[in-house]
Amino acid sequence: MASPKNEGFLTDQQREVLKIAVQNAEVLSTSPSPRSPTSSLLLQELYKNGGGGNGAGGGGGGKAVGAGPKHVRRCHSGKFVKVKKDGGGGKGTWGKMIDTDFDPCLDQIDPNDPNYDSGEEPYELVGATICDPFDDYKKSVVNIIEEYFTNGSIEAVISDLKDLGFGEYRNYFVKRLISMAMDRRDKEKEMASVLLSSLYSTVLSSVQISQGLMMLLESIDDLALDIPDAPEMLAVFISRAVVDDILPPAFIGRARKLLPETSKGAEVLKIAEKSYLTAPHHAELLEKRWGGTTRLTVEEVKKKIIDLLKEYAGNGDTTEACRCIRELGVPFFHHEVVKRAITLAMEKPESEAKVLKLLKEANEENLISPSQVSKGFCRVQESLDDLSLDIPSAKTAFNSLTKKAVSEKWLDPSFISLASANGEVSDSEHAKLHRFKEEVVTIIHEYFSSDDIPELIRSLEELALPEYNPIFIKKLITLAMDRKNREKEMASALLAALSMEIFTTDDVVNGFTMLLESADDTALDVLDASDELSLFLARAVIDDVLAPLNLEEISNKLPPKSSGTETVTMARTLASARHAGERLLRCWGVNTGWQVEDAKDKIAKLLEEYEAGGDLGEACRCIRDLGMPFFNHEVVKKALVMAMEKKNDKMLDLLSECFSEGLITINQLTKGFMRVRDGMDDLALDIPVAREKYGSYVTRAKEDGWLLASFA
């Protein structure tokens, strides 16, 4: 028998394992878990290395080592079981080599055992694919676009997209459509533009189109790797969307703010703006950019509209006429249908009833949108002079058609008031308005050259047509938007001056309403018209030309969800932002905007110098040198407050002298008193006698005649 000292025929490695086993014998015998890491590893190692046997020279060692761990196992139920040696053994044999993959305890798992744990059963991992709705949507969209490029059926695309659902993902459809078209021929590019125009307002919103194009702008760097001229093509798609009236021109300005200046996306916007949207006859050029393989030219569309209206005038089939209008596939051009229909009614009075019936039904079916109806009427109104040469009764007939359309509720009632304000419906007013427009354009151009506000005010007073003041405001801002920032700043300064001298708040409100009503047409010539109009509106609020409530009044006069209401909302946000005053006074970056804050400091200093014993004449000269007569109400306000603080009525002598010299007008004096009155609650906290003093100042001003007796 082998001596315990030499441990039989064990190798050095086996001896080391045996040593570890002996040291951990207590752990092995008392372990509460059959899956204890230590016991499991040791048992496996012993089996693997074949520690001992019953053969000669090895029996004793095998017994000593294997008695516990080799033949006794703890099963999953916690009981110890005796394990056979598994192999044709017997006395004097080595037995069968142990299979290291065999785990005897697994055979002992008994579901009826109180300690049974189902987690110890053998299990098999089964893979399952997680379903992402967006992935399914992307695959479906690709199939829809592929089919469209094959068969050209817009109706099938509309039906498929509606059946597919997931309206929140349709911005991806826009992106995918254009990116797939970019990698194809001009035919598919034209088809993509036509499809976007056809889906607009029925399946796609302007916001979704904007989001899809924004996604393309952000990923244009990757697209350019596969399609080298992708930036140029995307610029054409964006420009075409603007021309087709499915994307607001303001998109370019907004997108530019969200993209790094050095990015390819910014380059795309620059190409669209400079190379396409500002080019002469850009609309016609973009219509034919892809070859016009699937799209009718403007001339062809006009001819088809004329033909279908003539046919309708003959047979009176409204359903067939609506079907023909729908088949044209140009919802953005329906204003031409309205214009031609009205013209036909004026040329042939006997067809008037049929025309009104067609336009009413087309509007009720949402075939022709309210904005397209209004735009069509506006286009006829603007061409009444030329129409009157061929149709003497054109103006009278147009006036009659307008009233009937409003009474039947398919034309916005605001159109009549706007037309009346423009003076273009009435024959007696037309010639006078025409002369007024010509003269004010000359006056405004002279002002932009001379920057002479008093001269402009004098010229307007000589015209003596206060009923046309809103038209002057519209003309002023429209001309300024087409010029540099200097002229825009001058227009804002002039508007502030006029609001105190000769314009009422209603004049300003009506003028901006007219501007916003025609914002879509203005945007064809001024790309960022919406952004600039919002700045003019917000600046008017900061300059006290308009009150914040006036913005709500203007918004209520505009069609809901129109570009005009969006502009008013943007202006309201700008005017209510933190530090809006400082930013908006510098919104044009030049001229008077930055001088206003400086002027306030100069006014405070000159009044302090005068109060300290200065010369009355010198103080008047300093006020005159400011060169901001529209801002003299600030002089009045600060003078009154300083008189209250210093308890010195000397400031009233200055105001009286300024009024006597014509330096500060009664309107500016009135506004200054009103500003003090409006801030009286705050003033009274610092100056307890503020209300008493203010009352005495009002009394003196009325007595001296430099404040109206009706002022309260």
GUDRENVEX-109514 format. One record per residue (C-alpha): residue in one letter; x, y, z. Coordinates in steps of 0.001 Angstrom, whole numbers, padded with zeros to 6 digits, always signed. Layout:
// GUDRENVEX-109514
AXYZ/...
This chain:
// GUDRENVEX-109514
M+000000+000000+000000/A+001342+003352-000825/S+002592+005375+002024/P+000557+008450+002993/K+003779+010403+002810/N+004479+009652-000823/E+000711+009709-001628/G+000870+006861-004143/F+001436+007732-007798/L-000001+011268-007716/T+001683+013858-009840/D+002859+017141-008423/Q-000189+018890-009810/Q-002512+016325-008256/R-000764+016682-004964/E-001363+020452-005044/V-005033+019944-005777/L-005267+017376-002979/K-003660+019792-000574/I-006225+022472-001419/A-009054+019957-001053/V-007911+018923+002407/Q-007622+022565+003501/N-011156+023235+002334/A-012645+019955+003526/E-014789+021652+006079/V-016149+024037+003491/L-016866+021183+001093/S-018716+019153+003697/T-020823+021983+005125/S-021486+024123+002024/P-025198+025118+001933/S-025263+025373-001826/P-024514+022665-004339/R-023346+025413-006687/S-020736+026881-004367/P-017929+028162-006625/T-015164+026736-004479/S-016587+023232-004144/S-017575+023004-007766/L-014150+023974-009053/L-012318+021605-006745/L-014534+018641-007599/Q-014132+019273-011290/E-010388+019562-010955/L-010135+016305-009027/Y-012228+014458-011585/K-010329+016000-014438/N-006966+014940-013108/G-008113+011392-012169/G-007015+011610-008524/G-006291+008007-007386/G-007850+004600-007971/N-008057+001091-006560/G-005107-000269-008401/A-001837-001413-006908/G+000072+001260-005153/G-002860+003597-005487/G-005771+002142-003533/G-004898+003674-000238/G-004323+007100-001696/G-007544+006867-003698/K-009543+006011-000650/A-008145+008748+001476/V-008736+011389-001139/G-011867+010188-002888/A-014026+009024-000050/G-015796+012306+000393/P-015788+014372-002772/K-015459+011545-005291/H-018339+009286-004303/V-020687+011583-002383/R-022514+014540-003997/R-024960+017035-002652/C-028016+017079-004856/H-030224+020114-005596/S-032550+019204-002781/G-029707+019538-000285/K-029393+015743+000371/F-026182+013760-000022/V-026340+010858-002462/K-023879+008115-003239/V-022625+008027-006788/K-021518+004960-008686/K-018102+004857-010249/D-019717+004512-013689/G-017651+002115-015578/G-016818-001575-015947/G-014876-001436-012783/G-014250-004049-010286/K-011464-005049-008053/G-008052-004567-009608/T-009262-002356-012456/W-008934+001395-013055/G-012555+001723-014111/K-013943+003990-016873/M-012533+007469-017449/I-014811+010056-015843/D-016857+012263-018211/T-016267+015816-017003/D-019495+016994-018669/F-021580+014694-016461/D-023364+016301-013527/P-025018+013580-011378/C-026995+016123-009407/L-029050+017074-012470/D-030476+013554-012538/Q-031648+014032-008970/I-033862+017148-009597/D-037291+016191-008332/P-040224+018564-008994/N-041995+017077-005979/D-039123+017996-003659/P-040115+020815-001211/N-036825+022559-002073/Y-037390+022255-005834/D-036379+025379-007786/S-037530+025585-011407/G-034639+027935-012127/E-032263+024993-011714/E-033855+023104-014596/P-031846+023013-017826/Y-033061+025751-020174/E-032496+026876-023710/L-032196+030506-024857/V-034659+031413-027589/G-033998+034544-029668/A-036864+036960-030404/T-036853+040041-032646/I-038079+043287-031083/C-040578+044955-033412/D-040002+048701-033952/P-042963+050457-035649/F-040631+053045-037169/D-038583+050314-038886/D-041755+048901-040408/Y-042811+052400-041462/K-039482+053025-043204/K-039758+049811-045178/S-043326+050594-046204/V-042413+054131-047256/V-039644+052892-049540/N-042093+050529-051252/I-044673+053316-051674/I-042100+055661-053229/E-040735+052948-055521/E-044243+052183-056762/Y-044928+055880-057312/F-041775+056301-059408/T-042985+053332-061463/N-046659+054164-062020/G-046866+057892-061174/S-050164+057495-059309/I-050524+060287-056768/E-053924+058956-055656/A-052316+055603-054772/V-049678+057357-052637/I-052349+059349-050792/S-054364+056201-050144/D-051321+054173-049051/L-050071+056845-046657/K-053493+057234-045076/D-053834+053480-044679/L-050322+053250-043255/G-051084+055788-040535/F-048222+056990-038302/G-048819+060641-039174/E-046075+061630-036746/Y-043496+059980-039030/R-044446+061759-042250/N-041532+064168-042022/Y-039412+061066-042646/F-041475+060382-045776/V-040481+063833-047099/K-036831+063141-046386/R-036919+059694-047939/L-038793+060842-051048/I-036295+063579-051854/S-033196+061526-050998/M-034381+058695-053253/A-035211+061147-056052/M-031758+062718-055821/D-030175+059425-056814/R-032389+059097-059897/R-033139+060893-063137/D-034683+064325-063600/K-038011+062609-064257/E-038139+061233-060705/K-036985+064554-059250/E-039841+066314-061002/M-042229+063599-059814/A-041045+064109-056233/S-041709+067875-056387/V-045139+067301-057905/L-045992+064710-055250/L-045042+067038-052396/S-047263+069776-053833/S-050138+067330-054254/L-049831+065912-050717/Y-049640+069373-049148/S-052607+070232-046894/T-054248+066826-047424/V-051615+064390-046171/L-048605+066589-045380/S-048565+069821-043394/S-046163+072691-043948/V-044526+071825-040624/Q-043884+068219-041693/I-042401+069373-044995/S-040181+071838-043119/Q-039069+069117-040693/G-038291+066693-043518/L-036203+069289-045362/M-034459+070201-042107/M-033513+066535-041640/L-032061+066557-045150/L-030072+069725-044444/E-028611+068138-041332/S-027638+064949-043177/I-026484+066547-046435/D-022819+065859-045554/D-023506+062113-045632/L-025641+062363-048766/A-022875+064249-050555/L-020537+061267-050118/D-022778+059171-052379/I-024309+061977-054463/P-021668+064659-055128/D-024163+067264-056357/A-026631+066642-053505/P-026293+070208-052088/E-027210+071754-055435/M-030173+069414-055892/L-031472+069977-052356/A-031272+073742-052949/V-033509+073279-055999/F-035998+071150-054052/I-036219+073791-051298/S-036607+076622-053817/R-039224+074683-055735/A-041168+074094-052500/V-041156+077847-051812/V-042363+078630-055333/D-045082+075977-055044/D-046347+077663-051840/I-045873+074535-049735/L-042917+075934-047793/P-042866+079433-046256/P-039980+081627-047455/A-039178+082257-043795/F-037962+078633-043592/I-034595+079636-045049/G-033951+082233-042390/R-035065+079953-039560/A-033062+076990-040815/R-029947+079132-041211/K-030042+079946-037498/L-030056+076234-036602/L-027105+075209-038781/P-023378+075937-038345/E-022229+078618-040760/T-019547+076360-042230/S-021822+073352-042772/K-022991+072079-046136/G-026559+072692-044986/A-025844+076422-044708/E-024281+076254-048168/V-027486+074684-049519/L-029577+077545-048116/K-027216+080102-049622/I-027490+078461-053047/A-031279+078378-052800/E-031489+082021-051816/K-028877+083536-054119/S-029012+081307-057188/Y-032709+080491-057454/L-035146+082484-055346/T-033704+085912-056171/A-033078+085271-059853/P-035304+087049-062415/H-038302+084911-063408/H-037188+082360-060841/A-040642+080761-060629/E-040670+079835-064314/L-037065+078650-064178/L-037735+076374-061217/E-040900+075005-062821/K-038768+073781-065740/R-035634+072891-063754/W-036245+069138-063917/G-037471+069283-067489/G-041176+069448-066635/T-041671+065857-067708/T-044645+065275-065435/R-045770+068816-064761/L-047748+071217-066885/T-046155+074574-067572/V-047816+077693-066197/E-049094+078586-069657/E-050589+075120-070134/V-052303+075260-066742/K-053805+078665-067544/K-055073+077364-070877/K-056656+074319-069235/I-058336+076556-066634/I-059765+078793-069362/D-061027+075787-071327/L-062702+074101-068337/L-064406+077364-067316/K-065703+077926-070845/E-067021+074370-070927/Y-068625+074849-067513/A-070254+078116-068615/G-071849+076127-071438/N-073097+073022-069618/G-073255+074151-065973/D-072000+070781-064703/T-070451+071745-061367/T-069350+068209-060516/E-067440+067823-063769/A-065831+071250-063367/C-064670+070389-059831/R-063264+067094-061106/C-061291+068932-063805/I-059927+071420-061271/R-058871+068552-059019/E-057183+066715-061884/L-055031+069730-062649/G-053101+068827-059504/V-052069+072421-058764/P-053758+073381-055455/F-051197+076149-054961/F-052375+077719-058254/H-056126+077677-057570/H-056123+081455-057185/E-055827+081507-060973/V-059100+079538-061183/V-060781+082135-058956/K-059366+085033-060954/R-060388+083566-064317/A-063851+082646-063040/I-064531+086167-061729/T-063231+087685-064940/L-065539+085399-066922/A-068502+086521-064788/M-067657+090167-065479/E-067257+089553-069217/K-070468+087505-069483/P-072992+088643-066864/E-075288+085756-067806/S-072693+083298-066411/E-072396+085076-063041/A-074761+082699-061200/K-072900+079633-062487/V-069519+081085-061500/L-070688+081867-057975/K-072137+078366-057650/L-068877+076740-058807/L-066639+078766-056498/K-068956+078209-053549/E-069068+074445-054062/A-065302+074235-054636/N-064777+076080-051355/E-067246+073898-049433/E-065505+070747-050726/N-062137+072204-049614/L-061058+071964-053224/I-060140+075657-053265/S-058864+076885-049898/P-060045+080191-048357/S-056568+081684-048797/Q-056602+080825-052510/V-060090+082382-052841/S-058905+085600-051174/K-055779+085669-053272/G-057810+085275-056459/F-060083+088185-055512/C-057034+090282-054655/R-055499+089608-058062/V-058688+090707-059823/Q-058865+093796-057633/E-055310+094767-058532/S-056010+094451-062261/L-059297+096362-062291/D-057716+099297-064122/D-056753+097141-067080/L-060010+095192-066991/S-061999+098431-067080/L-060556+099227-070509/D-062288+096163-071962/I-065152+095833-069469/P-066476+099314-068557/S-068599+097923-065728/A-065742+095840-064267/K-065500+097708-060965/T-069223+097689-060336/A-069492+094013-061254/F-066524+093120-059055/N-068043+094985-056131/S-071309+093055-056606/L-069515+089694-056842/T-067512+090451-053710/K-070600+091243-051651/K-072382+088090-052824/A-069335+085932-052029/V-069146+087380-048520/S-072889+086956-047964/E-072618+083292-049027/K-069731+082901-046551/W-067059+081574-048902/L-065078+084846-048922/D-063686+086323-045725/P-065676+089443-044706/S-062423+091260-043941/F-061806+091460-047688/I-064509+094112-048138/S-063181+096343-045353/L-059666+095919-046669/A-060752+096711-050202/S-062609+099758-048967/A-059516+100885-047066/N-057494+100518-050230/G-060126+102579-052051/E-059961+100366-055096/V-063556+099189-055257/S-065174+102604-055445/D-064872+104348-058826/S-064912+107808-057256/E-061997+106993-054978/H-059824+105130-057430/A-058187+108079-059191/K-057505+109855-055907/L-055917+106743-054411/H-053791+106195-057494/R-052374+109730-057224/F-051816+109277-053487/K-049788+106107-054024/E-047594+107751-056638/E-046936+110773-054445/V-046180+108835-051255/V-043682+106625-053086/T-041836+109786-054124/I-042057+111180-050576/I-040704+107955-049062/H-037809+107785-051536/E-036885+111383-050701/Y-036994+110552-046996/F-034653+107584-047482/S-032235+109992-049176/S-032498+112972-046808/D-033546+111404-043468/D-035666+114546-042912/I-038664+113544-040774/P-040149+117082-040396/E-040125+117538-044174/L-041918+114231-044703/I-044543+115141-042100/R-045088+118471-043820/S-045512+116722-047198/L-048085+114308-045788/E-050024+117138-044164/E-050136+118934-047519/L-051687+115851-049133/A-054485+116088-046538/L-055675+112506-047033/P-055686+111033-043500/E-058034+108222-044575/Y-055133+106751-046560/N-052682+106710-043650/P-052802+102858-043416/I-051831+102657-047084/F-048857+104955-046424/I-047691+102639-043616/K-048011+099604-045862/K-046063+101360-048624/L-043367+102592-046219/I-042594+099186-044731/T-042880+097364-048064/L-040331+099703-049661/A-038052+099465-046603/M-038074+095656-046624/D-036682+095697-050148/R-033748+097885-049058/K-030850+097787-046619/N-030974+097825-042816/R-030440+101596-042854/E-033777+102168-044573/K-035512+099644-042309/E-034265+101521-039264/M-035366+104815-040807/A-038831+103355-041440/S-039172+102294-037785/A-038023+105735-036605/L-040434+107469-038987/L-043315+105285-037849/A-042616+106291-034235/A-042583+109968-035208/L-045758+109769-037282/S-047656+107925-034545/M-047228+110948-032303/E-047720+113639-034924/I-050426+112704-037419/F-051169+108935-037259/T-053588+107308-034850/T-053216+103834-033354/D-056030+102641-035627/D-054062+103841-038644/V-051056+101794-037565/V-053171+098724-036759/N-054904+098870-040151/G-051628+099448-041953/F-049998+096376-040417/T-053164+094345-041041/M-052976+095208-044737/L-049302+094247-044760/L-049952+090877-043161/E-052915+090183-045451/S-050577+090468-048435/A-047586+088807-046737/D-047655+085836-049127/D-047314+088113-052144/T-044621+090178-050432/A-042681+086993-049723/L-042324+086364-053463/D-040131+089476-053684/V-038715+089588-050136/L-037631+086108-049065/D-037598+086714-045316/A-040652+088987-045324/S-042262+087134-042407/D-039221+087577-040153/E-038841+091252-041061/L-042513+092016-040555/S-042342+090425-037103/L-039398+092698-036286/F-041290+095786-037499/L-044277+094794-035345/A-042196+094057-032254/R-040206+097268-032724/A-043481+099229-032952/V-044444+097811-029545/I-041083+098779-028040/D-041366+102298-029520/D-044853+102654-027972/V-046385+102956-031429/L-048515+099893-030653/A-049619+098390-027374/P-049234+094611-026840/L-053030+094333-026976/N-052944+095778-030497/L-051085+092667-031643/E-054043+090586-030518/E-056356+092963-032361/I-054332+092568-035560/S-054262+088788-035182/N-058057+088655-034840/K-058429+090458-038169/L-056401+087821-040012/P-057523+084366-041170/P-056718+081724-038531/K-053600+079617-039066/S-052373+081949-041821/S-048810+083132-042315/G-049941+086539-041008/T-051060+085137-037663/E-047763+083245-037381/T-045919+086525-037943/V-047946+088240-035199/T-047210+085361-032817/M-043513+085684-033572/A-043671+089461-032955/R-045433+088891-029631/T-042672+086494-028586/L-039942+088951-029591/A-041560+091858-027756/S-042130+089894-024539/A-038653+088360-024335/R-036199+089387-021654/H-034226+092527-022577/A-036417+092829-025663/G-036075+096613-025652/E-032304+096624-026014/R-032304+093924-028673/L-035121+095350-030781/L-033736+098879-030686/R-030691+097364-032400/C-032594+094903-034590/W-031519+096649-037796/G-028010+097200-036497/V-027663+100802-037645/N-028743+104396-037200/T-031392+105384-034675/G-031744+102006-033022/W-028516+102281-031096/Q-029086+106014-030437/V-032227+105598-028342/E-030471+104407-025174/D-027794+107026-025742/A-030529+109640-026172/K-032021+108727-022784/D-028666+109324-021127/K-028252+112651-022941/I-031752+113768-021934/A-031045+112969-018274/K-027731+114874-018361/L-029101+117981-020095/L-032008+118175-017625/E-029639+117789-014672/E-027419+120523-016092/Y-030406+122807-016627/E-031731+122116-013115/A-028350+122950-011655/G-028603+126480-012997/G-028129+126121-016695/D-029370+128302-019520/L-032910+127769-020843/G-031810+128489-024410/E-028912+126052-024135/A-031246+123311-022862/C-033569+123861-025841/R-030596+123697-028212/C-029475+120392-026721/I-032966+118944-027148/R-032985+120093-030764/D-029533+118589-031372/L-030787+115161-030322/G-032554+115038-033685/M-035235+112675-032405/P-038504+114662-032344/F-040534+111454-032107/F-038752+110732-028821/N-039406+114088-027139/H-042049+112490-024925/E-039071+111074-023018/V-037918+114662-022343/V-041369+115521-020980/K-041512+112411-018799/K-038035+112869-017296/A-038615+116605-016745/L-041838+115972-014813/V-040288+113219-012697/M-037248+115382-011928/A-039512+118279-010948/M-041281+115969-008474/E-038009+114639-007055/K-036316+118028-006734/K-039508+119853-005778/N-038488+122473-008308/D-040992+123727-010878/K-038193+125106-013018/M-038625+122118-015332/L-042108+123328-016257/D-040574+126549-017572/L-038424+124462-019907/L-041421+122506-021203/S-043369+125718-021728/E-040478+127237-023681/C-040083+124113-025825/F-043783+124242-026697/S-043596+127966-027528/E-040688+127363-029934/G-042452+124393-031556/L-039653+122138-030375/I-041983+119757-028528/T-045422+119249-030031/I-048621+119025-028038/N-048838+115350-029007/Q-045417+114648-027522/L-046327+116632-024400/T-049549+114664-024041/K-047741+111361-024425/G-045135+112390-021843/F-047853+113265-019299/M-049616+109967-020041/R-046437+107971-019420/V-045992+109657-016047/R-049640+109013-015200/D-049363+105343-016158/G-046339+104903-013892/M-047789+106820-010971/D-048124+103798-008671/D-044381+103147-008833/L-043510+106837-008566/A-045643+107239-005438/L-043533+104641-003626/D-040443+106868-003937/I-042140+110272-004088/P-045086+110409-001632/V-046368+113716-003054/A-046177+112514-006647/R-049948+112490-007242/E-050427+115994-005844/K-047534+117372-007851/Y-048736+115675-011023/G-052190+117198-010601/S-050706+120693-010238/Y-048516+120182-013318/V-051537+119146-015403/T-053452+122215-014237/R-050620+124578-015173/A-050098+122925-018577/K-053793+123311-019425/E-053787+126922-018301/D-050712+127736-020404/G-052211+125963-023408/W-049555+123319-023964/L-051829+120487-022847/L-055335+119951-024184/A-058166+120981-021868/S-059782+117592-022434/F-056770+115746-021030/A-057635+113791-017905/
